[in-house]
């Protein structure tokens, strides 16, 4: 069974601090995606990483895919209150059904 | 505005009742997936429809069923509602049966079963 485990599950920091969220699995994934979800909304795709070792940057967010394609990380530099939300990693299931397997999410709270 | 519209936004039902949730996409993607998200958890895959046929199913009982219409809109039907069915139900569209490139999600329907 493919599982994605995220850590930490909850993070509360002050504006301006840096943070890293981890997404780990014992299974190899062909790609991993990161989504951000705000209360009352659906997840919004931030990035997809496909190649082992790949690093992608989205303004103050840096995403990395592990060399073995079993893990990924999201690093936020100088967090702002607008970064508050639920961060989800997700990867395609092994069967060709279009299924996405999600981690349980990391709730980030950035205090002004 | 994601281009994926779900209705209703909120719903309260009694245990044992049946419910139909709806999803439509402005872009007319031929793939639609449904997910259940319990409070504080990541979404769980219910099933996917591709060109009006069920393409894959997660670990959900048969009382969860769906339809996709020729205009690519979709319905999720849940019979014999249970208290544990209370969750946010998300519809997602994409360009095909390949999940590698991400999906566009609607804002969801919050279902409460009492």
Interface residues (C-beta under 8 A of the other chain):
Chain A: X4 X30 X31 X33 X35 X40 X41 X42 X43 X44 X45 X48 X50 X88 X90 X92 X93 X95 X96 X97 X98 X99 X100 X101 X102 X103 X104 X105 X107
Chain B: X2 X4 X31 X33 X35 X40 X41 X42 X43 X44 X45 X48 X50 X55 X56 X57 X58 X90 X92 X94 X96 X97 X98 X99 X100 X101 X102 X103 X104 X105 X106 X107 X108 X110
